[in-house]
Amino acid sequence: MGEFELIRHYFAAASCARAGEGVALGIGDDCALLELPAGEQLAISTDTLVSGVHFPESPDPFLLAQRALAVSVSDLAAMGATPLGFTLALTLPSAEADWLEAFARGLDRMAQQCAIRLIGGDTTRGPLSLTLTVFGRVPQGQALTRAGAQVGDLLCVGGELGDASGALPLVLGQRQAEPAIAEPLLARYWSPVPQLELGLALRGKATAALDISDGLLADCGHIAAASGVALLIEQARVPLSAALQAFVDTPTAYECALSGGDDYRLAFTLPPQYLADLQAAGWPLRVIGRVAAGQGVWLLDADGAPVQAAHSGYQHFEASSD
Amino acid sequence: MGEFELIRHYFAAASCARAGEGVALGIGDDCALLELPAGEQLAISTDTLVSGVHFPESPDPFLLAQRALAVSVSDLAAMGATPLGFTLALTLPSAEADWLEAFARGLDRMAQQCAIRLIGGDTTRGPLSLTLTVFGRVPQGQALTRAGAQVGDLLCVGGELGDASGALPLVLGQRQAEPAIAEPLLARYWSPVPQLELGLALRGKATAALDISDGLLADCGHIAAASGVALLIEQARVPLSAALQAFVDTPTAYECALSGGDDYRLAFTLPPQYLADLQAAGWPLRVIGRVAAGQGVWLLDADGAPVQAAHSGYQHFEASSD
């Protein structure tokens, strides 16, 4: 089977995950064509995942596809955008039907969950890696950027942190755990749920937002820098899951939550007047700190005093500390 | 220098190659934001280039960047789209300042030439590969697809074919040639010129179009299949450059032109009434055949009789013949 048939055959399901809306022309021509409603902007994000760097060698293809799409769509959630479509550039050492079939099923499952449609791509031979580019729409001026945090805002996150990085010894087969612990941790690594609805709910309320991919402290550093403010984090308020606390000791759990990365939960700054309504509506947000004058990210001790300037997280090139 | 600084530093030039138009938010947030004029559609294409598969190992980074962007923008030309922006996902074994500086210069040069702007991307560690996703705009309903060829149309190409694949022995250092021969052939490989203006001139005239990447015969096969017609090609009318004819014998030159690929010139079908005006305006188009009832691509002999059903070209997975 040649390249074109291969793509057509295995990715037909994901490409039809959502018929029509906004997609004037899908897979199979030189370009796909998207349409935007009047008054909306197109949000675009690109992410690459490389075998052995961003996921273990020889991953389960179903899980890999799920995770890759979720990681990319999470950037749309962080902008408050509604998914429209995505392209997939898939580089593979060889084309094996079983692998592609499972990969396409995982892709389709996450595409359905996120209501997003495969609109184009490229399949090439080479060391296993994936680049996904996702497209969403957002009303003009309503995108959640990193640049608007104001002194006095609350700092919030969209749920418990650290599970995905805590799960790494399980992912890599270095440790075992009973199912009640292993399953939720592995699920947070392999199929994070992009917080799309939360992103929409934060439009017009949150002053800055992003999704936590490099670790809470590093990503909060991006908000602090883009907004020209300091972020103060009360470590004791950073939410940890029961599974993570059962799997590792408390210092390790906080290390995972603060610096581990791969959470794909939203972190955002919120004027205090919006908190009660969002909590009443049942959104899973947790207040972990506040915005202050200054710069950088500060971790506070139990008495609320700054104990250190904190900034660490995953760096793809480790030659220096950034 | 960390990932973020590295990206900011070296790609600042290309990201500013064209200020503003259509780009509401560029590099540095979770997503870039594009705007589209009312009544226009967004054209999107993704291409991956892998070291050792799509270009030689250890390429000149300036030339690699130029070629990668040109290859991607060529898909916009093939749709009759006007470039807006692109994302770059760059995977590198290590971050070397000299390499990145030269790469960024090559990227900037081609970005300026194509009036396109870097709006986002991702830099990761791994085996060298690049995925570019390009964005353009085209008035609603005016995109040049592969699906509209009509019986009686002329089949045309945007200039001489075969130079890039003919240049491969030079690219790989397997052969030498005098500069008058080597330079034009190497230029056609390393810095193809996307035929953007020709694509715009063909809007409302050409009934089907694409850019030749996999080889004339294979790509004409895509037009034939999408349009439900046969394409007849008169081999003697396929244009060859003087440099290619000086470098290889005539059968090899035609093999390069028909099946070599990497031309990134447009191939399109044109109702005969538009030919004279386009030629008078100086467009570099060459008539090489015509559209007939039937299916597939047919190569005609000197007397105009079909001698073979022709369909071959570059296939990324070679296990079968497609």
Interface residues (C-beta under 8 A of the other chain):
Chain A: M1 G2 E3 F4 E5 L6 A24 L25 G28 D29 D30 C31 A32 L33 L34 E35 L36 A38 Q41 L42 A43 I44 S45 T46 D47 T48 L49 V50 S51 G52 V53 H54 D75 L76 A78 M79 A81 T87 L88 A89 T91 S94 A95 I119 G120 G121 D122 T123 T124 R125 G126 P127 S129 T131 T133 F135 G136 V138 Q140 A143 T145 R146 A147 A209 L210 D211 A226 Q315 H316 F317 A319 S320 S321 D322
Chain B: M1 G2 E3 F4 E5 L6 A24 L25 G28 D29 D30 C31 A32 L33 L34 E35 L36 A38 Q41 L42 A43 I44 S45 T46 D47 T48 L49 V50 S51 G52 V53 H54 D75 L76 A78 M79 A81 T87 L88 A89 T91 S94 A95 I119 G120 G121 D122 T123 T124 R125 G126 P127 S129 T131 T133 F135 G136 V138 Q140 A143 T145 R146 A147 A209 L210 D211 A226 Q315 H316 F317 A319 S320 S321 D322
